[in-house]
Amino acid sequence: MSVYRNLQETHLNRARASLRQALSWYGYLRKSGQLSSNPELVGLVKPELEALRATLNKLDSNVIRIAVFGLVSRGKSAVLNALLGDKILQTGPLNGVTQWPRSVRWQPGGKVLVELIDTPGLDEIAGESRADMAREVVHQADLILFVVSGDITRTEYQALLELRQSQKPLILVFNKIDLYPDTDRGVIYQNLQQLGAGHPQAKPLLPDEIVMVAAEPAAMEVRVEWPDGRVSYEWETPPPQVDELKETILNILNREGRSLLALNALIQARDAEAAIAQKTIDLREKEAEEIIWQFTKYKALAVMLNPIAFLDILGGTVADLALIRALARLYGLPMTSYEAGKILKTILFSSGGLLLGELGSSFILGLGKSTAVITSGDNPSNITAFAGSAIAQAGIAGYGAYSVGKAAQVYLEKGCTWGQLGASSVIQEILSQVDQNTIMYRLRQELNIKY
């Protein structure tokens, strides 16, 4: 258990370092004037910056959020009440007792502090309102309980698939088992194992990922025999059967609870940074396009007028690097090793295009620019060859510069969460270290399927 504890602490520390790095970068931009010089951008990214700070504070609070989802009449509130040991959340025979998300604190075992979040039935809230509510709760949750009470319906299966895409660990809770004979329970359990995986290529659910409970068992008629020989019948309500679910949750929290906290914080940070990058690039699209076209024209003109092929490639590479630097400064986004590696490939492709252009012009026209210039005094017709070769290579150079500029935009947007201590990098690092016996291993498998 100490191995799990040390690994969880490492994951928490890595997540904190990642968030602090992100906040320090955007704080630096504000102090240096790159962010504050554009009031419109400051207003646009303010929610994301506040989200990053709130996420870091959540890590320090060490509270794990568990959200429960399901369709109406599946007993979501009853499951939480049974875990709490008290009827805190309202339940009843009518559909739609829970009208909005509600959270309560739970401290099982006296060690771990948990926030349980109850939600309305997913099939009860109309359209976009339901989607927004579910998205917000899922975004905050570290672990999801999905409650069913029998075979999964088409609507439930679709909701389950959507929750699986949230990249959060999930436990399938089969409630109301007191209503089914043992044989039916077994068949339903096997079906849930397959369907609950949420993907045809995924493996069946592990024991930790599906739990059978009776949160609010139906009353039973009991025969009572009195000492005087009388016999009467009374209705008694059996106690809730949720010990297995409680034990499963505790095992998960002890084994990987803080890793779940770290992972969810990093996912939120990654989404916030991606939103900042997207808003920044969208806002400055016109300025960026002007810069790209400016460098495209300069590079094409320089290559066209320069007679030496080697300098074409060297100067073209320098121009491409200057273009990337200009775009990075315009956007104020961090340049990480992820972008550097990807953009380098684009630059090499651009430089290779120039080299191929030089060789191609030599083959087609009989000689290249350099040769044409050297021999132009002996044969004036070589000037025509030089002009044709120069125009062809200028076109290749211009296209290469434009390609580099567009690639830089994409990689600056996508790559801000990679690199050392980037949120995406640390997520990948954490998932690469999880044990096969953990519920996080399922998430690792799903991410491999998705990407």
N, C-alpha and C positions, 0 to 999 in steps of 0.2 A: 504493500500500500504506500510505503514511503517513496517508491519509484514514481507512482502516479502523482503523489503530492509534489515532488520536486519538478516533474514535467509540467504540471499545471502552473506552478509558480513561474517557471520559465516562459510559458505561453503568455501569462498575464504581463510579465515584465516586457516581453517583446511587443505586445499590443500597446502598452503604455508608451513605449519608446516610439512606436510608429505614429501614434496620434500626436505626441509632443513634437515630433519632427514636422508633421503636416502643419500644426498650428504655428510653430516657430517660423516656417517658411512664409505662410500668409501674413504673419505678424511682421516679418522682415519687409515684405512688399508694401505693407501699409506705412511703415516707418520710412522706407526709402522713397515713398511717393509714387511708386508704380501703380499701386492699387488706389490710393486716395486721390490721385490725379484724375480719376474717372468716377465721379459721384454716382453715375448710373450703374456702373459695374458693382460698386460697393453695396448699393441697395439690392442688386440682384442676387449677390452671393451671401448676403447677411444670414439668411436662414441656414445655409450649409455650414457657415463658420460657427454659428451657434450650435448646430447639431454636433459638430466635431467637439466643441467644448463640453456639451452635455454628455456625449458618449464617454469622454475621458473621466468626467465626474462619476458616471455610472460604474465604470471599472473600479474606481476607488471605493464606492459604496459597498461593493461585493454582494449585491442583491441579485438573485437569479429570478428571471421572469418566466413563468410557465403559463402559456395561454391555451385555453380549451376551445375547440371548434367542433361543429357538427350541425346536422339539420335539426329542425324543431322536434320536440318530444323524444329526444334521444337520452335525456337525463344528464345534460352537461352540468347544470347547477347542482344537481343531486350528487354527482361524482365529487365535486369540490367540497360540498357540505360534509360528505362522508370522510374525506381526507382531513378536513378541519375538525371533525368530531362535534360539530354543532351546526344547526340550521341557520346559518348566517345569510345565505343567499336564498331569495324567494323561489319556491318551486310550486307547481300546481298541475292539475289535469288539463288546463287550457293551454293551447299553443301560444307561444310568444310571451311568456311571463318575463323573460329577460329582454328588455327593449334597447339597452345600450351596454357597451363594455363596462364592467365593474371589476375592481381589483381588491383583493384582501391579502393581508400578510399571514404567512404560515411559517412556523419555525419547528419543523419536524426534528426530533432527536435533540433539540436544544442547541444545535450547532449551526446549521445552515439556515440563512434567512432567505425565504422564498416569497415572491409576489405572485399569487394566483390570479389570472385574468379570465373572467367569465365573459362570454360573447353571445349575442343573439343568434338564432338559427340562421345558417347561411342561405336557406331557401325562403326566408321570411322577409328580408329587407330587399327592396326592389333595386334592380339594376346597378347603376354607378355608385349609389350610396353604400350598398353592400360591399362592393369592390373596394371603395375607399376605406371603409371601416376595417375590413379584413386586412388590407395592405398595411394600414397603420399599426394594428395590433401585432401582426406577424413581424413587422419591422422591429418592434420593441422586444419581441419574445426571444428567449434563449432556447426554449424547448417547447414543442407543441404536443398537446394531447388531442387526438381526433376521436370523438366518441361516436360509436355506431351501436345499434341494438339488434343486429341480425345480419343477414346477407346485405352486402353493399348494393345500393341502388345506383342507377346511372348518374343521377344528380350528385350523390355522395362521391362516386368515383371521380367525376369531373372536378369536384371541390378538392378531393384528395390530391389529384394531379397538380392543381394550381398551388396547393400548399407545399408540395414536394419541390416545386420550382423556386420556392423562397430560400432554398439553401439552409434550412433549419432542421435539426434532428427532430424526429416525430415518433410518438408512441401511439399505436392504434389501440383504443380502449373499447372492448366489447362489453357493453353494459346490458343489464337485465337478463343475465344468464339464468336467473331463477325461473324464467318463463319457458325455458327449453329443456327437454330431456337430454341426458348425457350423450346419446347418439347424435342428436341434432347439433349439439354444441361442437362435437368433434368435426362434423362435416363443415359447419360454418367457420370453425377455426382454420381448417385447411384452406378454405376459399379466401379467407382474410389474409392468410400468409402470402398467397400469390398476388391477389389484387392490391393489397396494402403496399407492396413494393413500389407500385406507381410507375413501373416501366417494364415492358415485356422482356428486356434483356437483364433486368436486375434479379438478384437472388431472392428467394423467399425471406420473409421477415425472420429475424432472430428472436429468441425468447424475450429479450429485453424490449423488443419493439411491438409486441402485442400482448395485452393483458386482459383477462376476463374478470369482470366485477359484477356485483349486484349492489348498486349504490343505494337504492331505495326499494328493497324487496317487497313484493306484494304480501298483504296479510294472509295468514293461513288459518284455517279452521282447526282448532285443537280440541280433542276429546278430554274431558276432565272427569275423573272418577272420585267421588267424595267418600269419606269414611262410613257414612250411613247407607252406602249402596247407591246413592243417586248418581246419575250420569248427566253431564251438561256439555255444551259445546260453546267455545269462546273463540274469538278472532284475535290472533296475536301477530304482531309484525316482527319478523326476524331482524337481527342486527345487520347493518351493512356488511357486505363482503368486499372490502377494499384493501385488505392487508397486503395482498400480492402487489397491487399497484403502488401502495405506499413504499413497500420494500424495493420495488423496481426503481422508483424515483430516487430513493435514498442512495441506492447502489450507484446510480448514474451520477448523482451529485457528488458523492464521495470520490468516485473514480475519475470523473471528467468535468465536474461542475464549473470549475474556474477556467478550464479550457474552453467550455461552451461560452462563458462570459467573454473571454478574449476573442473567440471566433466571431461572435455576433457583433462585438464592438468594431472589429476590423471590417466586417461586411458593411456596417453602417458608415464607417469612415471611407471605405472605398466608394460607396455610392455617393457620398457627399462630395468627395474630391472629383469624381467623374462629372457630377453636376456642375461644379465650379468650372471645370475645364470646358464643358460643353457651352455653358453660358458665356464664358470669356471668348471663345472662338466665334460663337454666333454674333456677339456684339461687335467684334472687331473684324468681321469678315471682309468688309469693303477695304479697310486699311491693309489687311493682309494680302488681298488680291492685287492691290496697287504695288505693294512691295515685290510680290512674286513676279509680276509682269515687268517691273523695273529691272530686276536682276536678270530676267530672261532676255530682255533686249540688250543689256550691257554685255552679257556673256556671249550672246550670238554675234554681236558686233566685234568684240575682242577676238573671238576665234576666227572670224572671217578675215580680219585685217592682219592677224599674226601669221607669219610665214613658216614658223617652226612648230612641227607637230608635238614635240615634247612639251613645249610651253603651252600648247593648247590644253593638254591634259592637266598639267600642273596648275595653270591659271584657272581652268574650269573647276577643279577641285576646291581651290581657294575661294572662288566665287560661290560655290555651293555651300561651303562652310559659313561664309559671311551671310548668305541668305538665311540659313538655319538660325544663326545667332540673332539676326534682325527679327525673325519671327518669334523666337523665344523671348526676346526683350519686349516685343510688342504685347505678347500675351501675358508675360509675367509668370509663366508656368515653369516648374522645375524641370531641368534636363537630366534624366536619369540614364543609367547604363542601358536600360531597355530601349529607349529611343535612340541612344548613340549607336547601339549595335544594329538596329533596324535601318536607321538612316544611312549608316555607313555602307550597307549593302546597296542602297539606292544610289549613293554617290559613286560606288564602284561600277555599278551598272551604267551610270551616266558617262563615266570616264571611259569605260569599255566601249560604249557607243561611239565616242569620239575617235578612239583608236581604230575601231572597225570602219568608221567613216573615212579615215585617212587611208586605210588599206584598200577599201572599196573604190575610192576615187582613183587610187593608183592603178587598180586593175581595169576599171572601166575607161578612164581617160588616158591611161598609158603612163601617167606619172602623178605624184602627189603634189601638195602645195610647196613643200620644201624643195623638191626637185625642180618644180616649175620656176620658182624664183631664181634658183641657182643657174638654170640654163636659159633664162629669158633673154639674156644678152645675145646668145648665139642664135636663138630661134624665137622671134617675136610672137609666133603663134602660141608659144607656151603660156603667154599672158592669159590667153583665152582659157587654157586648161586650168590655170591657177584660179581664175574667177569662178569657173564651174565648180571646182573642188572646194573653194572657199565658201560658196553659197550653200553647197550640200552640207558641209560640216557645220556651218552656222545654224542651219535648220536643226541638225542633230543636237547641237549644243543648247539651242533655245528650248527644244523639247525636253532635253535632260534637266535643265534648270527648272522648268515648270513642274516636271515630275518630282524633282527633289523638294520643291516648295510644297506641293500638295501632300507628299508623303510626310513631310515634317509636320504639317497641320494634323494629320491623322495620328502620328506617333506622339506628338505633344499632348493630344487629347487623351489617347488611350494609355499612354505610358506613365502618366503622372502618379499612378498607384503602384508602379513597379520600381525596380531599383532597390538599393539597400534601404531596409526598413520601410519600404513602400507597403501599403496595406495588402495589395494583391500578393506581393512576395512573401509576406509573413503568413498570410492565409495558406499559401501553398506549402510553406515550411511546416506549419502546425499540422496540416492534414497529412503530410508525408511522415509524421512521427506517431500517428495514432495507432493503437493496437487493434488487431482484428476483432477482439472481443468487446470493443467499445461501440456505442451507438453512433459516434462520429465517423466510424469507418464506413457506414452506409452513405454518409454525406460525401465522403471522398470518392466512393464508387459512382455516385450520381453525377458528381462534377466531372469525372472522367468520361462518363457517357455523354454529358452535355457538351463538353468541349473537345 
